[in-house]
């Protein structure tokens, strides 16, 4: 995450589970000192109980990064499977350590356990961050 003052956290994306009682929210943070700049903030799995949405699991930027030496973040959402506790998310990942002056970002769709913050499987590599998830490509190999 860039250094600087956080002006606010905004909802970047949201997907609902089949019943409509679970949702996965992707939040980005904006910076006062860099207009238009956004960065991954958190991934929040919420469930509806008694009419209110309550966080079931939250993965912060630092939790998602973990001990990986290459910077990575959640870029987009595709779906959530509450029964399995998993989601299909698009991950952006640098090809070199963050300490390098320049790096290329590689994007891929992955199945992620959003309860335990563990990658389950890499489903599909993307040529650009705008490539949608295509289940038929994942199943074929």
N, CA, C and O of each residue as an XYZ file, in Angstrom:
564
protein
N       0.837     -1.168      0.000
C       0.000      0.000      0.000
C       0.887      1.237      0.000
O       1.900      1.286      0.698
N       0.512      2.203     -0.762
C       1.289      3.438     -0.803
C       1.248      4.135      0.548
O       0.298      3.981      1.316
N       2.295      4.905      0.824
C       2.260      5.752      2.012
C       1.381      6.948      1.700
O       1.273      7.357      0.544
N       0.759      7.504      2.707
C      -0.071      8.674      2.481
C      -1.299      8.634      3.336
O      -1.552      7.664      4.050
N      -2.063      9.698      3.259
C      -3.285      9.793      4.053
C      -4.432      9.112      3.325
O      -4.644      9.333      2.133
N      -5.166      8.288      4.048
C      -6.340      7.623      3.485
C      -7.516      8.580      3.566
O      -7.884      9.015      4.656
N      -8.102      8.908      2.440
C      -9.249      9.804      2.483
C     -10.521      9.036      2.808
O     -11.394      9.545      3.511
N     -10.631      7.800      2.294
C     -11.809      6.996      2.616
C     -11.666      5.578      2.075
O     -10.805      5.271      1.250
N     -12.537      4.751      2.571
C     -12.633      3.370      2.093
C     -13.938      3.278      1.325
O     -14.982      3.707      1.819
N     -13.890      2.719      0.114
C     -15.087      2.632     -0.722
C     -15.336      1.192     -1.156
O     -14.411      0.392     -1.293
N     -16.598      0.893     -1.364
C     -16.994     -0.415     -1.866
C     -16.647     -0.480     -3.352
O     -17.103      0.350     -4.138
N     -15.844     -1.463     -3.732
C     -15.451     -1.618     -5.130
C     -16.290     -2.688     -5.828
O     -16.558     -2.582     -7.025
N     -16.703     -3.711     -5.092
C     -17.486     -4.782     -5.698
C     -18.208     -5.600     -4.648
O     -17.819     -5.624     -3.480
N     -19.284     -6.281     -5.086
C     -20.058     -7.112     -4.177
C     -20.713     -8.232     -4.973
O     -21.241     -8.005     -6.062
N     -20.675     -9.444     -4.424
C     -21.387    -10.576     -5.008
C     -22.183    -11.258     -3.898
O     -21.796    -11.235     -2.730
N     -23.302    -11.865     -4.288
C     -24.185    -12.528     -3.332
C     -24.145    -14.032     -3.538
O     -23.945    -14.512     -4.654
N     -24.340    -14.782     -2.435
C     -24.482    -16.222     -2.510
C     -25.839    -16.578     -3.078
O     -26.695    -15.706     -3.226
N     -26.052    -17.859     -3.404
C     -27.302    -18.289     -4.044
C     -28.575    -17.923     -3.274
O     -29.585    -17.588     -3.893
N     -28.550    -17.977     -1.953
C     -29.757    -17.691     -1.169
C     -29.998    -16.199     -0.980
O     -31.102    -15.798     -0.610
N     -28.981    -15.367     -1.227
C     -29.096    -13.939     -1.000
C     -28.802    -13.532      0.441
O     -28.860    -12.350      0.781
N     -28.487    -14.514      1.288
C     -28.206    -14.228      2.699
C     -26.717    -14.156      3.015
O     -26.333    -13.989      4.173
N     -25.894    -14.279      2.004
C     -24.445    -14.125      2.153
C     -23.977    -13.194      1.049
O     -24.483    -13.232     -0.073
N     -23.006    -12.361      1.383
C     -22.422    -11.507      0.360
C     -20.941    -11.324      0.663
O     -20.498    -11.388      1.810
N     -20.198    -11.095     -0.411
C     -18.762    -10.843     -0.315
C     -18.522     -9.443     -0.854
O     -18.917     -9.124     -1.976
N     -17.866     -8.601     -0.040
C     -17.642     -7.202     -0.398
C     -16.147     -6.947     -0.547
O     -15.342     -7.377      0.279
N     -15.793     -6.242     -1.610
C     -14.410     -5.852     -1.873
C     -14.304     -4.349     -1.650
O     -15.015     -3.564     -2.278
N     -13.404     -3.959     -0.745
C     -13.214     -2.551     -0.424
C     -11.847     -2.067     -0.891
O     -10.846     -2.775     -0.779
N     -11.828     -0.857     -1.412
C     -10.596     -0.170     -1.801
C     -10.449      1.068     -0.931
O     -11.422      1.554     -0.356
N      -9.230      1.569     -0.841
C      -8.972      2.784     -0.089
C      -8.427      3.828     -1.059
O      -7.609      3.516     -1.925
N      -8.885      5.062     -0.909
C      -8.427      6.186     -1.740
C      -7.452      7.018     -0.921
O      -7.445      6.964      0.309
N      -6.634      7.785     -1.620
C      -5.603      8.589     -0.971
C      -5.804     10.066     -1.247
O      -6.044     10.466     -2.386
N      -5.705     10.879     -0.195
C      -5.846     12.325     -0.342
C      -4.708     12.926     -1.160
O      -4.916     13.873     -1.918
N      -3.495     12.370     -1.005
C      -2.326     12.945     -1.662
C      -2.082     12.386     -3.069
O      -1.086     12.736     -3.703
N      -2.970     11.530     -3.562
C      -2.845     10.977     -4.915
C      -4.248     10.828     -5.504
O      -4.802      9.729     -5.496
N      -4.827     11.906     -6.009
C      -6.196     11.867     -6.531
C      -6.406     10.748     -7.554
O      -5.621     10.591     -8.489
N      -7.455      9.993     -7.365
C      -7.791      8.900     -8.270
C      -7.089      7.592     -7.951
O      -7.430      6.558     -8.525
N      -6.111      7.614     -7.043
C      -5.371      6.391     -6.712
C      -6.169      5.559     -5.709
O      -6.662      6.072     -4.705
N      -6.284      4.272     -6.003
C      -6.989      3.326     -5.138
C      -6.089      2.136     -4.863
O      -5.205      1.815     -5.657
N      -6.319      1.490     -3.740
C      -5.570      0.297     -3.395
C      -6.498     -0.661     -2.663
O      -7.482     -0.237     -2.057
N      -6.190     -1.939     -2.718
C      -6.966     -2.953     -2.015
C      -6.932     -2.669     -0.518
O      -5.873     -2.415      0.055
N      -8.090     -2.716      0.097
C      -8.208     -2.499      1.542
C      -8.586     -3.784      2.272
O      -7.893     -4.204      3.199
N      -9.706     -4.418      1.843
C     -10.160     -5.617      2.543
C     -11.215     -6.368      1.741
O     -11.821     -5.841      0.807
N     -11.407     -7.607      2.142
C     -12.418     -8.496      1.589
C     -13.259     -8.931      2.781
O     -12.724     -9.473      3.748
N     -14.578     -8.702      2.725
C     -15.439     -8.982      3.876
C     -16.589     -9.891      3.448
O     -17.352     -9.565      2.539
N     -16.698    -11.041      4.123
C     -17.817    -11.958      3.930
C     -18.839    -11.630      5.001
O     -18.544    -11.684      6.195
N     -20.046    -11.287      4.563
C     -21.107    -10.939      5.492
C     -22.292    -11.881      5.336
O     -22.560    -12.384      4.245
N     -22.996    -12.113      6.436
C     -24.223    -12.910      6.418
C     -25.358    -12.065      6.980
O     -25.156    -11.200      7.832
N     -26.556    -12.342      6.477
C     -27.734    -11.610      6.960
C     -28.366    -12.418      8.094
O     -28.714    -13.587      7.933
N     -28.502    -11.759      9.240
C     -29.134    -12.382     10.402
C     -30.128    -11.385     10.981
O     -29.769    -10.257     11.319
N     -31.370    -11.812     11.090
C     -32.423    -10.957     11.633
C     -32.510     -9.623     10.903
O     -32.756     -8.586     11.519
N     -32.309     -9.654      9.594
C     -32.432     -8.466      8.767
C     -31.199     -7.588      8.689
O     -31.163     -6.654      7.888
N     -30.190     -7.864      9.497
C     -28.962     -7.062      9.499
C     -27.804     -7.846      8.905
O     -27.728     -9.066      9.051
N     -26.901     -7.138      8.233
C     -25.685     -7.750      7.704
C     -24.602     -7.700      8.769
O     -24.342     -6.654      9.364
N     -23.969     -8.857      9.002
C     -22.898     -8.962     10.001
C     -21.690     -9.639      9.375
O     -21.817    -10.607      8.626
N     -20.519     -9.112      9.698
C     -19.280     -9.681      9.157
C     -19.063    -11.078      9.723
O     -19.114    -11.297     10.934
N     -18.822    -12.012      8.815
C     -18.496    -13.384      9.212
C     -16.989    -13.590      9.162
O     -16.422    -14.314      9.981
N     -16.346    -12.944      8.191
C     -14.902    -13.068      8.020
C     -14.387    -11.834      7.299
O     -15.012    -11.356      6.352
N     -13.246    -11.316      7.747
C     -12.621    -10.165      7.108
C     -11.160    -10.496      6.817
O     -10.431    -10.977      7.683
N     -10.751    -10.227      5.576
C      -9.353    -10.406      5.182
C      -8.817     -9.021      4.833
O      -9.227     -8.422      3.839
N      -7.910     -8.521      5.645
C      -7.311     -7.207      5.390
C      -6.217     -7.330      4.338
O      -5.829     -8.434      3.957
N      -5.731     -6.197      3.877
C      -4.639     -6.200      2.904
C      -3.426     -6.938      3.454
O      -2.831     -7.756      2.752
N      -3.050     -6.658      4.704
C      -1.865     -7.304      5.275
C      -2.100     -8.799      5.487
O      -1.176     -9.593      5.315
N      -3.316     -9.197      5.857
C      -3.626    -10.623      5.990
C      -3.520    -11.316      4.632
O      -2.964    -12.410      4.529
N      -4.055    -10.675      3.595
C      -4.020    -11.273      2.258
C      -2.576    -11.380      1.753
O      -2.202    -12.370      1.126
N      -1.783    -10.361      2.030
C      -0.379    -10.374      1.611
C       0.388    -11.488      2.314
O       1.194    -12.180      1.693
N       0.133    -11.660      3.614
C       0.818    -12.696      4.379
C       2.322    -12.550      4.278
O       2.854    -11.442      4.338
N       3.003    -13.668      4.126
C       4.467    -13.659      4.044
C       4.979    -13.707      2.605
O       6.171    -13.916      2.378
N       4.087    -13.517      1.637
C       4.506    -13.567      0.237
C       5.427    -12.399     -0.086
O       5.144    -11.258      0.281
N       6.521    -12.681     -0.769
C       7.495    -11.621     -1.068
C       7.055    -10.747     -2.242
O       7.529     -9.619     -2.381
N       6.162    -11.250     -3.082
C       5.639    -10.458     -4.200
C       4.313     -9.855     -3.773
O       3.447    -10.549     -3.242
N       4.161     -8.565     -4.007
C       2.933     -7.876     -3.636
C       1.744     -8.500     -4.359
O       1.839     -8.831     -5.541
N       0.627     -8.660     -3.653
C      -0.588     -9.210     -4.261
C      -1.810     -8.578     -3.618
O      -1.748     -8.069     -2.499
N      -2.920     -8.617     -4.342
C      -4.155     -7.989     -3.881
C      -5.346     -8.607     -4.596
O      -5.199     -9.276     -5.618
N      -6.531     -8.369     -4.036
C      -7.774     -8.802     -4.673
C      -8.194     -7.690     -5.614
O      -8.341     -6.536     -5.210
N      -8.384     -8.051     -6.881
C      -8.715     -7.076     -7.912
C     -10.219     -7.042     -8.217
O     -10.804     -5.967     -8.350
N     -10.835     -8.216     -8.327
C     -12.256     -8.314     -8.677
C     -12.875     -9.535     -8.006
O     -12.169    -10.416     -7.516
N     -14.206     -9.570     -7.993
C     -14.963    -10.687     -7.434
C     -15.790    -11.348     -8.526
O     -16.262    -10.682     -9.448
N     -15.961    -12.661     -8.419
C     -16.854    -13.368     -9.326
C     -18.042    -13.968     -8.578
O     -19.191    -13.737     -8.956
N     -17.774    -14.740     -7.517
C     -18.866    -15.420     -6.820
C     -18.420    -15.872     -5.431
O     -17.232    -15.899     -5.109
N     -19.419    -16.227     -4.622
C     -19.156    -16.796     -3.297
C     -20.007    -18.047     -3.133
O     -21.166    -18.083     -3.544
N     -19.414    -19.074     -2.527
C     -20.100    -20.317     -2.202
C     -20.096    -20.450     -0.683
O     -19.140    -20.980     -0.117
N     -21.151    -19.978     -0.013
C     -21.173    -19.981      1.447
C     -21.066    -21.378      2.066
O     -20.494    -21.535      3.144
N     -21.612    -22.389      1.391
C     -21.547    -23.752      1.939
C     -20.109    -24.234      2.043
O     -19.750    -24.929      2.993
N     -19.286    -23.866      1.066
C     -17.876    -24.267      1.056
C     -16.989    -23.231      1.753
O     -15.838    -23.517      2.082
N     -17.522    -22.041      1.974
C     -16.712    -20.971      2.556
C     -15.677    -20.450      1.586
O     -14.631    -19.940      1.987
N     -15.981    -20.582      0.291
C     -15.005    -20.177     -0.726
C     -15.596    -19.159     -1.684
O     -16.812    -18.992     -1.782
N     -14.705    -18.490     -2.381
C     -15.098    -17.496     -3.378
C     -14.160    -17.604     -4.565
O     -13.038    -18.097     -4.447
N     -14.634    -17.138     -5.705
C     -13.772    -17.016     -6.877
C     -13.443    -15.534     -6.999
O     -14.325    -14.694     -7.180
N     -12.148    -15.235     -6.894
C     -11.672    -13.850     -6.891
C     -10.560    -13.698     -7.926
O      -9.867    -14.661     -8.256
N     -10.403    -12.492     -8.427
C      -9.277    -12.194     -9.306
C      -8.168    -11.582     -8.455
O      -8.383    -10.627     -7.709
N      -6.981    -12.158     -8.587
C      -5.818    -11.711     -7.814
C      -4.824    -11.056     -8.754
O      -4.507    -11.596     -9.813
N      -4.335     -9.890     -8.361
C      -3.222     -9.240     -9.047
C      -1.971     -9.534     -8.240
O      -1.985     -9.454     -7.012
N      -0.883     -9.877     -8.931
C       0.349    -10.230     -8.218
C       1.555     -9.755     -9.010
O       1.658    -10.001    -10.212
N       2.462     -9.075     -8.332
C       3.685     -8.603     -8.979
C       4.588     -9.786     -9.294
O       4.575    -10.791     -8.584
N       5.374     -9.666    -10.362
C       6.273    -10.754    -10.743
C       7.651    -10.651    -10.085
O       8.506    -11.514    -10.291
N       7.865     -9.595     -9.295
C       9.124     -9.396     -8.571
C       8.799     -8.895     -7.176
O       7.685     -8.437     -6.926
N       9.762     -8.977     -6.262
C       9.522     -8.435     -4.919
C       9.197     -6.948     -4.959
O       9.619     -6.235     -5.870
N       8.451     -6.491     -3.975
C       8.004     -5.095     -3.912
C       9.177     -4.123     -3.854
O       9.026     -2.954     -4.211
N      10.336     -4.587     -3.412
C      11.507     -3.716     -3.306
C      12.099     -3.346     -4.669
O      12.887     -2.405     -4.758
N      11.738     -4.061     -5.715
C      12.236     -3.768     -7.062
C      11.618     -2.459     -7.558
O      10.506     -2.098     -7.171
N      12.356     -1.757     -8.418
C      11.861     -0.480     -8.952
C      10.690     -0.640     -9.900
O       9.812      0.221     -9.957
N      10.670     -1.719    -10.634
C       9.561     -1.939    -11.563
C       9.169     -3.410    -11.529
O       9.971     -4.285    -11.201
N       7.925     -3.650    -11.874
C       7.436     -5.025    -11.904
C       6.253     -5.101    -12.856
O       5.631     -4.090    -13.180
N       5.958     -6.306    -13.293
C       4.795     -6.574    -14.127
C       3.740     -7.213    -13.236
O       4.058     -8.035    -12.377
N       2.503     -6.836    -13.440
C       1.413     -7.421    -12.658
C       0.779     -8.545    -13.470
O       0.407     -8.364    -14.630
N       0.668     -9.693    -12.843
C       0.029    -10.854    -13.444
C      -1.308    -11.065    -12.741
O      -1.381    -11.046    -11.513
N      -2.359    -11.266    -13.524
C      -3.694    -11.447    -12.960
C      -4.156    -12.876    -13.188
O      -3.838    -13.491    -14.206
N      -4.910    -13.393    -12.229
C      -5.474    -14.733    -12.356
C      -6.719    -14.845    -11.493
O      -6.874    -14.143    -10.494
N      -7.606    -15.751    -11.907
C      -8.792    -16.067    -11.123
C      -8.454    -17.264    -10.260
O      -7.887    -18.248    -10.735
N      -8.813    -17.173     -8.968
C      -8.488    -18.227     -8.013
C      -9.680    -18.526     -7.115
O     -10.488    -17.650     -6.808
N      -9.766    -19.786     -6.704
C     -10.751    -20.167     -5.687
C     -10.053    -19.976     -4.344
O      -8.964    -20.503     -4.117
N     -10.698    -19.212     -3.455
C     -10.082    -18.807     -2.197
C     -10.997    -19.156     -1.036
O     -12.199    -18.898     -1.098
N     -10.448    -19.736      0.020
C     -11.223    -19.967      1.223
C     -11.285    -18.643      1.975
O     -10.280    -18.199      2.531
N     -12.451    -18.013      1.997
C     -12.571    -16.696      2.610
C     -12.765    -16.772      4.122
O     -12.742    -15.747      4.802
N     -12.954    -17.968      4.644
C     -13.040    -18.132      6.100
C     -11.652    -18.265      6.709
O     -11.404    -17.779      7.813
N     -10.741    -18.927      5.984
C      -9.400    -19.189      6.522
C      -8.287    -18.448      5.786
O      -7.120    -18.555      6.163
N      -8.639    -17.691      4.730
C      -7.665    -16.935      3.936
C      -6.594    -17.844      3.331
O      -5.396    -17.588      3.456
N      -7.050    -18.897      2.682
C      -6.131    -19.840      2.040
C      -6.555    -20.035      0.586
O      -7.732    -20.234      0.288
N      -5.570    -19.973     -0.311
C      -5.843    -20.260     -1.722
C      -6.136    -21.744     -1.872
O      -5.389    -22.589     -1.378
N      -7.238    -22.055     -2.562
C      -7.611    -23.445     -2.807
C      -7.038    -23.910     -4.139
O      -6.415    -24.968     -4.222
N      -7.256    -23.102     -5.190
C      -6.698    -23.459     -6.500
C      -6.670    -22.257     -7.422
O      -7.480    -21.337     -7.316
N      -5.706    -22.300     -8.334
C      -5.607    -21.292     -9.391
C      -6.453    -21.805    -10.543
O      -6.225    -22.904    -11.051
N      -7.437    -21.001    -10.958
C      -8.406    -21.458    -11.946
C      -8.102    -21.020    -13.366
O      -8.278    -21.794    -14.307
N      -7.646    -19.780    -13.528
C      -7.485    -19.240    -14.879
C      -6.530    -18.060    -14.853
O      -6.701    -17.136    -14.058
N      -5.525    -18.088    -15.719
C      -4.626    -16.940    -15.875
C      -5.282    -15.935    -16.815
O      -6.044    -16.311    -17.705
N      -4.982    -14.666    -16.611
C      -5.587    -13.599    -17.408
C      -4.517    -12.878    -18.213
O      -3.397    -12.685    -17.740
N      -4.864    -12.484    -19.422
C      -3.960    -11.671    -20.229
C      -3.998    -10.219    -19.785
O      -3.039     -9.476    -19.995
N      -5.117     -9.807    -19.162
C      -5.248     -8.443    -18.657
C      -6.190     -8.467    -17.454
O      -6.884     -9.461    -17.241
N      -6.225     -7.399    -16.672
C      -7.133     -7.373    -15.523
C      -8.601     -7.318    -15.921
O      -9.479     -7.444    -15.068
N      -8.875     -7.131    -17.201
C     -10.252     -7.021    -17.679
C     -10.823     -8.350    -18.162
O     -11.982     -8.406    -18.573
N     -10.025     -9.425    -18.118
C     -10.517    -10.729    -18.546
C     -11.510    -11.282    -17.529
O     -11.175    -11.432    -16.354
N     -12.732    -11.586    -17.973
C     -13.715    -12.155    -17.046
C     -13.372    -13.606    -16.725
O     -12.627    -14.259    -17.455
N     -13.926    -14.092    -15.631
C     -13.756    -15.503    -15.285
C     -14.640    -16.327    -16.209
O     -15.823    -16.028    -16.374
N     -14.073    -17.355    -16.805
C     -14.808    -18.245    -17.704
C     -14.653    -19.669    -17.179
O     -13.627    -20.307    -17.415
N     -15.667    -20.173    -16.468
C     -15.566    -21.513    -15.877
C     -15.220    -22.608    -16.880
O     -14.520    -23.564    -16.546
N     -15.711    -22.468    -18.105
C     -15.424    -23.512    -19.103
C     -13.929    -23.602    -19.418
O     -13.434    -24.687    -19.723
N     -13.207    -22.490    -19.349
C     -11.760    -22.521    -19.582
C     -11.037    -23.165    -18.413
O     -10.025    -23.836    -18.613
N     -11.529    -22.977    -17.209
C     -10.914    -23.553    -16.020
C     -11.068    -25.057    -15.995
O     -10.134    -25.783    -15.653
N     -12.256    -25.523    -16.360
C     -12.531    -26.960    -16.322
C     -11.744    -27.712    -17.372
O     -11.389    -28.874    -17.173
N     -11.464    -27.044    -18.512
C     -10.745    -27.718    -19.592
C      -9.248    -27.790    -19.341
O      -8.537    -28.545    -20.005
N      -8.766    -27.002    -18.381
C      -7.372    -27.156    -18.084
C      -6.590    -25.938    -18.067
O      -5.384    -25.982    -17.821
